[in-house]
Amino acid sequence: MKNSHSHTHNTARLVAVLAVAAAMLVIPAGSVHAGEPTLTKSLSQTQPFANDDGTFPSGATVTYEVSIGCNAPGDCDDFELHDLAPTFTDVNGAPGVYEFVSASPGGAGPNFDIDASDPSDIALTFPDGFSAGTSMNIQMTFAIPAGVTPDNTTATNTAIWGEFDDDGNPLPNTVTDTQDVTSRARTSFDVVKTGPATVNPNTPVEFVVSLCGDNPDDPYFGPLDGTVENATLTDQIPAGFVIVDAGGGTDNGDGTVTWDLGDVDLGPGDCVDRTITLEYPAT
């Protein structure tokens, strides 16, 4: 009976040891380490719309070079690249954002899908994976909104590369880099008169006189919406013509007609029109 008891005791100890050994061999799910993300952001070396001092006229496109990579110990298959469009305060005091144009590979690299449903956060995913040791360049192009971007505005483009949660929020295993761009803009206005090239005597004809927003003559600057305060518009009547209808303007009696427009807000392509009817009497 004593030997039988000892055998049972030893068996229990053996079972306990085996249970401990088995527990030590259990590998928790998700313990495989992801790769280490690397990221640099800069301006693309080819910028056809840039000024000599590195600024950009409003309305121009800007191309950023985003270089991403994946270092060991693991792959970066589920990583995402989020490119946050540059934001600014527009001329009306409202939030503004650069307009996304395109994302294209700057050479060889994994395929990617583009989600631009949120114009302020362009998300790129890699359906075929992103293996350790892989690197690639991606060119992200945005347009600086014309007319509403104030002069000398500096806006920051931010790239984030790495792991994100299901709501698109970056997790600790991410890296970030930024690039600033300064834009230049200037208001410009022009007066335009349109009408028939030839007229018949004793036949009333209409001419349209317009005050319009225009693009600056200096290409260093892009267009900018602006206000002409207490604007007046004056038309010089061609010699030999008589006024049939001044179109709400004032006949000054010296061969001119003037319209008081008040304060006028104009952007590129915006016009305030006045119509005058003239006639050339037969002799």
Protein Blocks (a to p, Z undefined) as FASTA:
>chain_A
ZZmmmmmmmmmmmmmmmmmmmmmmpccehkaccddddddddddfbdfkbcfkopacehia
cddddddddddfbdcklgccdddddddddfkopacddddfbdcdebdcddddddfkbmkl
ccdddfkopaehiacdddddddddehjacghiacdddddeddddfkopacfkbcdddddd
dddddddddddddddfbdcehiacdddddddddddfblkbccdddddehiacdddddehi
acfbgghpacehnopacddebjadddehiacddddddddddZZ
